């Protein structure tokens, strides 16, 4: 049985350009939520758009991440 080692790789944010984040060599448009082993697109256009409900997704992520990084373009 072969295991895909990329599934166990930690998230690394390499850069931001023209409204896109580079995470583990993949370009993501707009804002993202990044955790040590997961990354999600985040429906926030700028810091002023962040409201308490913007963090509701954290309740559904299992296992609950101990570290959180919030990035907006």
N, CA, C and O atoms as a GROMACS GRO file, in nm:
protein
  292
    1UNK      N    1   0.084  -0.118   0.000
    1UNK     CA    2   0.000   0.000   0.000
    1UNK      C    3   0.088   0.124   0.000
    1UNK      O    4   0.180   0.136   0.081
    2UNK      N    5   0.059   0.214  -0.090
    2UNK     CA    6   0.138   0.336  -0.103
    2UNK      C    7   0.066   0.452  -0.035
    2UNK      O    8  -0.054   0.471  -0.056
    3UNK      N    9   0.137   0.529   0.046
    3UNK     CA   10   0.078   0.643   0.116
    3UNK      C   11   0.124   0.772   0.049
    3UNK      O   12   0.242   0.790   0.020
    4UNK      N   13   0.028   0.861   0.025
    4UNK     CA   14   0.061   0.990  -0.032
    4UNK      C   15   0.114   1.080   0.079
    4UNK      O   16   0.037   1.125   0.164
    5UNK      N   17   0.243   1.105   0.080
    5UNK     CA   18   0.305   1.186   0.185
    5UNK      C   19   0.259   1.332   0.182
    5UNK      O   20   0.272   1.401   0.283
    6UNK      N   21   0.207   1.379   0.070
    6UNK     CA   22   0.161   1.518   0.063
    6UNK      C   23   0.043   1.543   0.156
    6UNK      O   24   0.021   1.657   0.197
    7UNK      N   25  -0.035   1.439   0.190
    7UNK     CA   26  -0.149   1.457   0.278
    7UNK      C   27  -0.105   1.490   0.420
    7UNK      O   28  -0.183   1.547   0.497
    8UNK      N   29   0.016   1.455   0.456
    8UNK     CA   30   0.066   1.477   0.591
    8UNK      C   31   0.160   1.598   0.599
    8UNK      O   32   0.217   1.626   0.704
    9UNK      N   33   0.174   1.668   0.491
    9UNK     CA   34   0.262   1.783   0.484
    9UNK      C   35   0.200   1.904   0.554
    9UNK      O   36   0.080   1.928   0.541
   10UNK      N   37   0.279   1.978   0.626
   10UNK     CA   38   0.230   2.099   0.691
   10UNK      C   39   0.208   2.209   0.587
   10UNK      O   40   0.277   2.216   0.486
   11UNK      N   41   0.110   2.293   0.614
   11UNK     CA   42   0.079   2.405   0.525
   11UNK      C   43   0.191   2.508   0.533
   11UNK      O   44   0.236   2.544   0.642
   12UNK      N   45   0.236   2.553   0.418
   12UNK     CA   46   0.336   2.660   0.411
   12UNK      C   47   0.286   2.765   0.315
   12UNK      O   48   0.257   2.736   0.199
   13UNK      N   49   0.275   2.887   0.364
   13UNK     CA   50   0.233   2.999   0.280
   13UNK      C   51   0.359   3.063   0.223
   13UNK      O   52   0.443   3.115   0.297
   14UNK      N   53   0.372   3.057   0.090
   14UNK     CA   54   0.493   3.104   0.025
   14UNK      C   55   0.484   3.249  -0.019
   14UNK      O   56   0.586   3.317  -0.027
   15UNK      N   57   0.363   3.299  -0.048
   15UNK     CA   58   0.356   3.437  -0.093
   15UNK      C   59   0.215   3.483  -0.125
   15UNK      O   60   0.118   3.407  -0.118
   16UNK      N   61   0.207   3.610  -0.161
   16UNK     CA   62   0.082   3.676  -0.199
   16UNK      C   63   0.112   3.763  -0.319
   16UNK      O   64   0.207   3.840  -0.318
   17UNK      N   65   0.029   3.750  -0.423
   17UNK     CA   66   0.047   3.832  -0.543
   17UNK      C   67  -0.086   3.847  -0.614
   17UNK      O   68  -0.155   3.748  -0.638
   18UNK      N   69  -0.121   3.968  -0.648
   18UNK     CA   70  -0.242   3.997  -0.726
   18UNK      C   71  -0.368   3.933  -0.667
   18UNK      O   72  -0.452   3.883  -0.741
   19UNK      N   73  -0.381   3.934  -0.533
   19UNK     CA   74  -0.499   3.880  -0.468
   19UNK      C   75  -0.501   3.729  -0.456
   19UNK      O   76  -0.606   3.672  -0.426
   20UNK      N   77  -0.388   3.662  -0.479
   20UNK     CA   78  -0.378   3.516  -0.467
   20UNK      C   79  -0.272   3.481  -0.363
   20UNK      O   80  -0.169   3.548  -0.356
   21UNK      N   81  -0.298   3.378  -0.284
   21UNK     CA   82  -0.198   3.325  -0.192
   21UNK      C   83  -0.138   3.200  -0.253
   21UNK      O   84  -0.208   3.121  -0.316
   22UNK      N   85  -0.008   3.181  -0.235
   22UNK     CA   86   0.058   3.058  -0.275
   22UNK      C   87   0.076   2.974  -0.149
   22UNK      O   88   0.149   3.011  -0.058
   23UNK      N   89   0.007   2.859  -0.147
   23UNK     CA   90   0.013   2.770  -0.032
   23UNK      C   91   0.054   2.633  -0.084
   23UNK      O   92  -0.017   2.572  -0.164
   24UNK      N   93   0.169   2.584  -0.037
   24UNK     CA   94   0.223   2.455  -0.082
   24UNK      C   95   0.220   2.444  -0.235
   24UNK      O   96   0.178   2.342  -0.290
   25UNK      N   97   0.264   2.548  -0.300
   25UNK     CA   98   0.275   2.554  -0.447
   25UNK      C   99   0.141   2.553  -0.520
   25UNK      O  100   0.137   2.520  -0.639
   26UNK      N  101   0.034   2.587  -0.452
   26UNK     CA  102  -0.099   2.599  -0.514
   26UNK      C  103  -0.147   2.742  -0.493
   26UNK      O  104  -0.137   2.794  -0.382
   27UNK      N  105  -0.198   2.805  -0.598
   27UNK     CA  106  -0.249   2.942  -0.591
   27UNK      C  107  -0.395   2.941  -0.548
   27UNK      O  108  -0.477   2.873  -0.609
   28UNK      N  109  -0.428   3.017  -0.443
   28UNK     CA  110  -0.565   3.030  -0.393
   28UNK      C  111  -0.610   3.175  -0.411
   28UNK      O  112  -0.540   3.266  -0.367
   29UNK      N  113  -0.725   3.197  -0.475
   29UNK     CA  114  -0.773   3.334  -0.494
   29UNK      C  115  -0.839   3.388  -0.367
   29UNK      O  116  -0.912   3.316  -0.299
   30UNK      N  117  -0.814   3.513  -0.337
   30UNK     CA  118  -0.882   3.578  -0.225
   30UNK      C  119  -0.825   3.542  -0.089
   30UNK      O  120  -0.709   3.502  -0.076
   31UNK      N  121  -0.910   3.556   0.012
   31UNK     CA  122  -0.870   3.532   0.151
   31UNK      C  123  -0.874   3.383   0.183
   31UNK      O  124  -0.951   3.307   0.125
   32UNK      N  125  -0.789   3.343   0.278
   32UNK     CA  126  -0.783   3.203   0.320
   32UNK      C  127  -0.779   3.193   0.472
   32UNK      O  128  -0.740   3.287   0.541
   33UNK      N  129  -0.820   3.077   0.522
   33UNK     CA  130  -0.795   3.036   0.660
   33UNK      C  131  -0.693   2.923   0.649
   33UNK      O  132  -0.716   2.825   0.579
   34UNK      N  133  -0.582   2.937   0.718
   34UNK     CA  134  -0.477   2.836   0.709
   34UNK      C  135  -0.451   2.778   0.847
   34UNK      O  136  -0.435   2.850   0.946
   35UNK      N  137  -0.446   2.645   0.852
   35UNK     CA  138  -0.417   2.571   0.973
   35UNK      C  139  -0.294   2.486   0.944
   35UNK      O  140  -0.254   2.476   0.828
   36UNK      N  141  -0.233   2.424   1.044
   36UNK     CA  142  -0.111   2.348   1.017
   36UNK      C  143  -0.122   2.245   0.905
   36UNK      O  144  -0.025   2.223   0.833
   37UNK      N  145  -0.240   2.180   0.888
   37UNK     CA  146  -0.253   2.078   0.785
   37UNK      C  147  -0.372   2.099   0.693
   37UNK      O  148  -0.405   2.010   0.614
   38UNK      N  149  -0.439   2.215   0.702
   38UNK     CA  150  -0.557   2.242   0.619
   38UNK      C  151  -0.557   2.388   0.576
   38UNK      O  152  -0.506   2.476   0.645
   39UNK      N  153  -0.616   2.412   0.459
   39UNK     CA  154  -0.635   2.549   0.412
   39UNK      C  155  -0.775   2.559   0.352
   39UNK      O  156  -0.820   2.467   0.283
   40UNK      N  157  -0.843   2.670   0.378
   40UNK     CA  158  -0.979   2.691   0.330
   40UNK      C  159  -0.989   2.828   0.266
   40UNK      O  160  -0.927   2.924   0.312
   41UNK      N  161  -1.068   2.839   0.161
   41UNK     CA  162  -1.102   2.971   0.108
   41UNK      C  163  -1.193   3.037   0.210
   41UNK      O  164  -1.276   2.972   0.273
   42UNK      N  165  -1.177   3.169   0.226
   42UNK     CA  166  -1.250   3.243   0.330
   42UNK      C  167  -1.322   3.358   0.264
   42UNK      O  168  -1.261   3.438   0.194
   43UNK      N  169  -1.452   3.367   0.285
   43UNK     CA  170  -1.534   3.470   0.220
   43UNK      C  171  -1.525   3.603   0.294
   43UNK      O  172  -1.624   3.655   0.345
   44UNK      N  173  -1.404   3.657   0.299
   44UNK     CA  174  -1.376   3.787   0.359
   44UNK      C  175  -1.291   3.866   0.259
   44UNK      O  176  -1.186   3.819   0.217
   45UNK      N  177  -1.337   3.982   0.222
   45UNK     CA  178  -1.264   4.061   0.122
   45UNK      C  179  -1.155   4.147   0.183
   45UNK      O  180  -1.053   4.172   0.119
   46UNK      N  181  -1.176   4.194   0.307
   46UNK     CA  182  -1.073   4.273   0.376
   46UNK      C  183  -1.099   4.264   0.526
   46UNK      O  184  -1.200   4.208   0.568
   47UNK      N  185  -1.009   4.318   0.605
   47UNK     CA  186  -1.019   4.304   0.751
   47UNK      C  187  -1.148   4.365   0.806
   47UNK      O  188  -1.200   4.315   0.906
   48UNK      N  189  -1.200   4.469   0.744
   48UNK     CA  190  -1.323   4.533   0.791
   48UNK      C  191  -1.445   4.440   0.777
   48UNK      O  192  -1.545   4.460   0.845
   49UNK      N  193  -1.437   4.339   0.690
   49UNK     CA  194  -1.547   4.244   0.670
   49UNK      C  195  -1.552   4.134   0.777
   49UNK      O  196  -1.650   4.059   0.782
   50UNK      N  197  -1.451   4.122   0.859
   50UNK     CA  198  -1.445   4.015   0.957
   50UNK      C  199  -1.544   4.042   1.070
   50UNK      O  200  -1.541   4.148   1.133
   51UNK      N  201  -1.632   3.946   1.094
   51UNK     CA  202  -1.734   3.952   1.198
   51UNK      C  203  -1.727   3.822   1.279
   51UNK      O  204  -1.664   3.727   1.234
   52UNK      N  205  -1.790   3.816   1.396
   52UNK     CA  206  -1.784   3.691   1.475
   52UNK      C  207  -1.825   3.567   1.396
   52UNK      O  208  -1.765   3.461   1.412
   53UNK      N  209  -1.927   3.577   1.310
   53UNK     CA  210  -1.970   3.460   1.232
   53UNK      C  211  -1.868   3.417   1.127
   53UNK      O  212  -1.877   3.306   1.073
   54UNK      N  213  -1.771   3.503   1.098
   54UNK     CA  214  -1.666   3.467   1.002
   54UNK      C  215  -1.582   3.349   1.052
   54UNK      O  216  -1.515   3.283   0.972
   55UNK      N  217  -1.586   3.323   1.182
   55UNK     CA  218  -1.506   3.217   1.241
   55UNK      C  219  -1.587   3.090   1.269
   55UNK      O  220  -1.535   2.997   1.331
   56UNK      N  221  -1.713   3.085   1.226
   56UNK     CA  222  -1.798   2.968   1.252
   56UNK      C  223  -1.739   2.838   1.199
   56UNK      O  224  -1.762   2.732   1.257
   57UNK      N  225  -1.663   2.844   1.092
   57UNK     CA  226  -1.606   2.722   1.033
   57UNK      C  227  -1.514   2.649   1.131
   57UNK      O  228  -1.499   2.527   1.124
   58UNK      N  229  -1.454   2.724   1.223
   58UNK     CA  230  -1.360   2.663   1.318
   58UNK      C  231  -1.430   2.557   1.403
   58UNK      O  232  -1.367   2.459   1.444
   59UNK      N  233  -1.559   2.574   1.430
   59UNK     CA  234  -1.633   2.477   1.511
   59UNK      C  235  -1.648   2.342   1.440
   59UNK      O  236  -1.668   2.240   1.506
   60UNK      N  237  -1.638   2.340   1.307
   60UNK     CA  238  -1.661   2.218   1.229
   60UNK      C  239  -1.534   2.145   1.189
   60UNK      O  240  -1.540   2.033   1.139
   61UNK      N  241  -1.420   2.206   1.209
   61UNK     CA  242  -1.293   2.145   1.170
   61UNK      C  243  -1.251   2.044   1.277
   61UNK      O  244  -1.244   2.077   1.395
   62UNK      N  245  -1.225   1.923   1.233
   62UNK     CA  246  -1.182   1.817   1.324
   62UNK      C  247  -1.054   1.756   1.272
   62UNK      O  248  -1.047   1.728   1.152
   63UNK      N  249  -0.953   1.732   1.352
   63UNK     CA  250  -0.945   1.774   1.490
   63UNK      C  251  -0.933   1.926   1.501
   63UNK      O  252  -0.885   1.991   1.408
   64UNK      N  253  -0.975   1.980   1.612
   64UNK     CA  254  -0.971   2.125   1.631
   64UNK      C  255  -0.826   2.171   1.626
   64UNK      O  256  -0.742   2.124   1.702
   65UNK      N  257  -0.796   2.264   1.536
   65UNK     CA  258  -0.658   2.312   1.523
   65UNK      C  259  -0.615   2.391   1.646
   65UNK      O  260  -0.693   2.467   1.703
   66UNK      N  261  -0.490   2.374   1.685
   66UNK     CA  262  -0.438   2.449   1.799
   66UNK      C  263  -0.377   2.582   1.753
   66UNK      O  264  -0.363   2.675   1.833
   67UNK      N  265  -0.339   2.590   1.626
   67UNK     CA  266  -0.282   2.712   1.569
   67UNK      C  267  -0.370   2.760   1.456
   67UNK      O  268  -0.422   2.679   1.379
   68UNK      N  269  -0.387   2.891   1.445
   68UNK     CA  270  -0.472   2.947   1.340
   68UNK      C  271  -0.403   3.065   1.274
   68UNK      O  272  -0.338   3.145   1.341
   69UNK      N  273  -0.417   3.074   1.143
   69UNK     CA  274  -0.365   3.187   1.068
   69UNK      C  275  -0.475   3.239   0.979
   69UNK      O  276  -0.533   3.162   0.902
   70UNK      N  277  -0.504   3.367   0.988
   70UNK     CA  278  -0.610   3.428   0.910
   70UNK      C  279  -0.544   3.526   0.814
   70UNK      O  280  -0.472   3.616   0.857
   71UNK      N  281  -0.568   3.510   0.687
   71UNK     CA  282  -0.501   3.593   0.586
   71UNK      C  283  -0.605   3.653   0.495
   71UNK      O  284  -0.692   3.584   0.444
   72UNK      N  285  -0.595   3.784   0.474
   72UNK     CA  286  -0.679   3.844   0.371
   72UNK      C  287  -0.589   3.916   0.272
   72UNK      O  288  -0.478   3.959   0.306
   73UNK      N  289  -0.638   3.927   0.151
   73UNK     CA  290  -0.555   3.983   0.044
   73UNK      C  291  -0.534   4.131   0.057
   73UNK      O  292  -0.466   4.192  -0.026
   0.00000   0.00000   0.00000
